[in-house]
């Protein structure tokens, strides 16, 4: 069977959501981040990319090879 490799993204929360819009806090939780220095590796798709763009000032993004 042929397996397609899905590109992955590693994200790390660098800043706190305190004092931010409640929507941004919910986006961080949906990405699996709710405390500073938490890291998650997620599949790169349009939904995840859209959420990352909304909170890009609070996180750091790296591509996993």
Secondary structure as UniProt FT lines:
FT   STRAND          8..13
FT   TURN            18..19
FT   HELIX           22..30
FT   TURN            31..32
FT   TURN            36..37
FT   STRAND          39..43
FT   HELIX           46..54
FT   TURN            55..58
FT   STRAND          59..64
//
